[in-house]
Amino acid sequence: MPVRRERPLSSTQYQVRISVGPTGTSIDNIYFTSFSGIKDRSQSVEYADGRRQKKYKMAGARDIEDVQLSAPYKPEEHQALIEAWKSYSCEELQIEIQPVKCGTTGTQEETPIGDPYVLTGALWIGFEGPEVNRESNDVSRITCTFSVDDWDKSSQTSNASNQN
């Protein structure tokens, strides 16, 4: 019997859902081609106990870096995102980043793989784009930046958000 090989995900296979405020108004099915990833770190703290000539280390407070999502600019597809940014007034957001299997053609629905990353307590702190450079062959892009309080990757988190 042949062994089934699981392939790693490409960095372009993510669908994003942004839920705005306590009402749960959402922007669904936005596809970004770049996600900066979750960088959750703790600084180490040094201290001396006062008796010995030795310093000790312990973990300090955690810090989650800002998250960026970007994509090639498509005016019709990104209009809802632009309108959401223009009307955004500091409500906390929940962002779901769902890994998906790519369809074999552009018309097929993508199939979710595993549980989504759920970013909570997010604030939308930046919007960039679309870029214009008539001397370049590069694609025009939009970029959204969010500060994040916490994150999770569990089916319980995604099921709770689906019930709202």
N, C-alpha and C positions, 0 to 999 in steps of 0.2 A: 504494500500500500504506500503510495507516495506521501511524503511529508509536506504538509501545507506550510508555506513560508509566509509569515506576516511581514509586510513591508512597512518601513517607517513612514510617517506622514511627511509630505512635502510642506514647506512653510507657507504654501499658498492655499491650503485646504481648510479655510476657516470661515464660518458664517457668523455674523454678529447680530445680536438683538440688544437694543438699548431701551430700557424702561425708565421713563421720566417721572419723578415725583411720587407721592403717595397714591395718586389715582391710577398709576400703572399704565399711563399712556405710553405706547411703545412705537419704536421705529423698527420694523422687522425686516428680515431677509436682506440685510446689507452685506455685500461681500467685499472684504478688504483683502488685498494681496500682501500686506505687510503688517505684522503685529510685533511690537518691540519685545514682547514676552514679559513675564512677571519676574521682577528682580526684588526679592524679599530678603533683606540682609539684617544682620545684627552686628553692631560694633562690639569689640571686646573692651572691657574696662579693667584697668589694673589697680590694685590696692596693696598696701603693706599692712601686716597685722600689728606692727609696733614692737614685737618681741624679737623677731628673727630678722636677719639681714636678707630677706627674701620678699619678692613681689609675687602676688597671685593674680590670676586672670579669671574673669567671669563674663558671661554674655550680658551685653547691655540691651537697651531698648531696640526693638525691630523698626526698620524703616523700609517702606515699599516705595520704589521709585515710580515716577510718572510713567504712564503707559501711552504709547502712540499706535494709532491705526492709520494706515494710508492705503490708497488705491488709485489706479489710473482714473482720471476724471471722465465721467459720462454724464452729461447735463441732465438728461431725463431721469436716469437712475438715481442720481444724487440730489435731486431737487428737494426731496423730503428732508434729507440730512441738513442741507443748507438752511431750509426754513426752520428746522428745529434749533439750529445754532443761533439764528437771528432772534428767535423768541425765548431762548434759554435764559432763566433768571435765577441761577444758583440752586436749583432743586437738587437733592441727592439723586443719583442715578444708580441703577443696577445694570451691569453689562454682562451678557452671556456670550461667550466665545466658544462656539461648537465646532469641533473637528468634523469634517464630512468627507465621504468618499466622492471623488469626482465622477460625474456621469460620463458615458462614452460619447455623447453628443451634447451640444449646447442646449437641447430642449429637454433633457432628462433631469428629473429631480435628484438632488444629492441625498445620500443616505447618511444619517448621523453615525459617528463612530464614538462609542463610549459616552462619558458624561461631559457636559460643558464646563469650562472654567467660568466661575461666577465671581465678578468683581463687584463688591458692595461699598456703599458710602462714597461713590465716585462723584467727582465734580468735573465738569467739562471746562477745562482751563485754556484751550486753544483750538483754533481752526486756521488752517493754511491752505491757500490755493484758490482756484486753479492757477498753476504757474504758466507763464507765457514766455516763450523765447523763439522768435521766428528764425533764428540762425541754427537751431538745434533740431535734431531728429528725435529727441527724447519725448516720451509721452507726458502730457500734462497730468499732474497728480494733485490730490487733496489729502490733507493730513489732519487728524483730530487727536488732541492730547487731553488726557484725563489724569487727575490725581485720584488715588485709590486708598481707602482706609483698610480694607481687608479683602481676602479672596478665598475661594473654596473650590474643590473639584469633587463633588459628591452627587449621587443621584437624588439624595434627599433635598438638596438645595434646589436642583432644577425642577423636581416634581412640585415643590412648594410654590415656585414662581409660576409654573404652568397652571396651578389651580386658581391664581388670582385673576 
